[in-house]
Amino acid sequence: MRLGVIVPQGWTGEYDGWEPERAWQRTREVAQQADRLGVESVWLFDHFTTTPKPTDELTFESFVSLSALAEATERVRLGQIVICNGFRNPALTAKMASTLDTISGGRFELGIGAGWKRDEWNAYGYGFPETRERLAMLHDALEVITRMLEPGRGTHATWDGEHHRVTDAINLPKPIQETGMPVMVGGNGPKVTWRLAARYADELNLDGMSPDEVREALPTIRARCEEIERDPDSLAISVHVWWGEPAWAKAGAERQQLLGDYAELGVSRVMGLLQASADDDAAVASLVDDARAAGVELADA
């Protein structure tokens, strides 16, 4: 199992009262620290305003921020946990993702979900469709995106769906990763989201599930792959650990046990935000120490 770090960007209030320039410098510093310490990947949320309620405090936009972090880091994989499909036309998402893959030297991974934060959708003029429609939009988007990212120069993408469509769309540059850009679908819905992950994704990201909940979910996830005759072992399973989870936020034996429990289940990687990392260099360093003690795979630091 590998370790991902969500770096501070303001969404959970960790930058309340900060000046933007100072906050961005800290985001950059935490990403560089993770890179140095052997963390596998660095992530950002895809949100516009703070949680749980929007306040007049900064939240950095994810694609622009990741482009800058690509230049500021050398080794770590980069991605969002996960982008809200409704915020961007999926053809534009594919174009942005491909460009970011080139900028990062082939380190970008596209995480995507249906979206859920009603206040952001409404405030930014997207409306807020019912869950069924948002999932249908995600289905169409994955059809568009996977066609746009398909390896092979000169490929033109066409898809005519209910919610999204492209006609003879060119996406150059393609992702520069030899095996293609990994796509990660995020969400806990067994009926639709997990089926979409089985059909379109390299990885399914489970949001906030405990080890016991992951254990209960695994047979259904495997069944979703078997429904379409996909090898279940070809779909990686990762977990976003919420920043408020006590076992995640505090260094020591309990966090080591949490990481070890996920690893024992065959989880491919865990990622989470340490709010304390906005102020404390020791936060990420202690997480890496606990991960190493739990047998998590780390790069040579």
PyMOL commands that set and color helices and strands:
alter all, ss='L'
color gray80, all
select helices_A, chain A and resi 20-37+62-72+85-87+90-103+118-123+131-149+193-200+211-227+232-234+246-249+253-264+275-278+282-293
alter helices_A, ss='H'
color red, helices_A
select strands_A, chain A and resi 2-6+41-44+77-80+83-84+108-113+156-160+165-170+183-186+203-207+236-241+269-273
alter strands_A, ss='S'
color yellow, strands_A
deselect
rebuild
show_as cartoon
